[in-house]
């Protein structure tokens, strides 16, 4: 063979080795990623660790960094923050491209481990990386889903409310900023809440410290809070920069939305009052609020009457309209106050709210060309300027008034309207934004958030777990309420179940999953897994479930799941692994008990025995007995005569398999363990018993307590023998027959015995025996095994003999 051919062959061998190693890596990586996807974090950690340990030399720098990042995330989910920190650090150090999301998770992990300085550095790095990323479309979450029951909320009436007006709260760090004021001598046109007189912005530094005056439960009942007195807010005009003055301006129906103002940025610091008046430069003798802020808190867009630089302007009709203004924070003060370009003296604009990326501004206006009184509009920020407003269309706006918009971080638009069907007055509605300018659908929020009065100015998170809103349902005054969601946001919860073979990790199709609900009126149902081993279902809210997976040839597996107290509304995933049972094969070992003494010396070792019925122990004629040498795979057979006997010569040092079969009888298999070599010839006894159709076999020691159908603990050991028999005879179909003693009503005993038979069947099914192979029959007290009938005095032990279980062979192949 030439040298070139040798090199070629050697190259092919190396390529095959490399390809095989790569295939192993790719398979393990896919398995690890799948386990991580299905939240099997412990098994995912093992798989990723194996990748790093066994394939370290094959991995590129990018591949290794990706695996380290996923391993860090898995450790983070199981609560091992130290290892999470280690692998995040290694991933970021080795990755050629910095990942913003991974950097953020690393910062969180460092903070959780008490390394606050390092965490702050990583968070600043995250902000730098995030700014470099291209803008991505806002994710949307469905807001409309078929529900069987209303979402339940608990309301809290807050202690900050007074005899005046408090409304339109906004989040900032740990606090709230809201609009407040007292009724004055003149009025504001109030088609949707907001009160009258002069309105200013107020600030609560820590909303978690807000006292609760009373609770309104999900069912509408009210519960008071003791030792919590209401305090009135200072009246408007009790400050150094404004005085109570008649204000005859007509405005659009009131205000909404958020403010985000850092501590020390220009609000009046009253240390003796947890509620503080907001900035002196923003609050004037006219109406201010609501407002919205940039995420960094350095820019404000707020609502105010048509007043700027000490000058008030009016429309041609002599009305002072509302306008939107912007300002920037510098050295603790708000400066450079200027109007937005689409303001007008002839119509009002107000109630601003910014999108998450701060590129879209939503607001309410009664400008010409709308659908009704006030509509919602959106303006886009382009080249440092707010663009021409666009009406948000008929899906949102009506002939009535749409006001108080708020957009959460996932793109849900909340607003109030009196032009839609609701509970009364202004109601709060929600829709999921499409491209920031329209919605797929709109639906009202459930009571008790909406009421027969005006409800508006809601702020919340992307999952609506809790938040704040305004309402005048109490004595006609606008007040602020906190709400906490106590049920699922949707009527059902998406659950994906993956069913797989625990040994091969392969998906299992056609697995029946019995779903049982603990809630009243929910019937049991069975669903089948698809070709990829998946089963998808939407579960009712506020309920508990069990899933029992069963398939012929596997042991049943059961898991539980509950939708109670779930508030995240994210799709859930479960994995159910099924295990194949180990089919036990009877093994006959050589011992003194089965060695036969022969009158004449043996020339060969021998296996011999009698084939007999399992029930009557009588010899069976015509049974074909086969023996196979496991050393050379040779096979011989023998047909029994009237005495049921068989005999084979065997060689020392080899195992043998013995098979006895006959039509209408169950095939019996046994393994003959090898005889030691260089020993004298021996005769081994191996009697075999065979089941036949019609046989009735009593399950020893399966007894029940009086008037109970549940299995006792001592039953499992005996029932496991039945499981072994069912596995040994895969075609065996049985009838489980249960009996009671004579005490009690006969009909009651018959029903009780049927329950007992079903309990046995359920146990066998849990071990992987198909229910199609079992029938249940309650015999009651019809077949007593002794004379303990009605009226006969018997001991408890004698009665217990009648409380027994048998199985009858119905069919066998």
Secondary structure, DSSP 4 states (H G I P E B T S, - for coil): --HHHHHHHHHHHHHHHHHHHHHHHHHHHHHHHHHHHTT-HHHHHHHHHHHHHHSTTT--HHHHHHHHHHHHHHHHHTT-HHHHHHHHHHHHHH-SS--HHHHHHHHHHHHHTT-HHHHHHHHHHHHHHHHHSPP-PPP--------SSPPPEEEEEETT--SSEEEEEEEETTEEEEEEEE--SS----SSS--SSEEEEEEES-GGG--EEEEE-TTS-EEE-SS----PPPPTT-SSS----------SS---------TTSS----TT-SEEE--TTT--SS-EEEEEE-TTS-EEEEEEESEETTEE---TTS---EEEEEEEEETTEEEEEEE-TT--SSS-EEEEEE-TTS-EEEEEE--TT-SSSBEEEEEEEETTEE---EE--TTT--SSBEEEEEE-TTSEEEEEESSSSSSSSSEEEEEEEETTTEEEEEEEPPTTTS-SS-EEEEEE-TT-SEEEEEEEEETTEEEEEEEEE-S-SSSEEEEEEEEEETTT--B--S-EEEEEE-STT---EEEE--TTSEEEEEEESS-EEEEEEE-TTSB-EEEEEE-TT--S---EEEEEEEBPPP---EEE---TTTEEP-SS--SSEEEEEEEEETTT--B-TT-EEEEEETTT--EEEEE--TT-EEEEEE-TT--EEEEEE-TTB--EEEEEPPPPTTS---EEE--EEE-BTT-EEE-TT----TT--SPPTTHHHHHHHHHHHHHHSTT-EEEEEEE--S-S-HHHHHHHHHHHHHHHHHHHHHTT--GGGEEEEEEETSS-SSS--TT----HHHHHHHS-EEEEEEE--
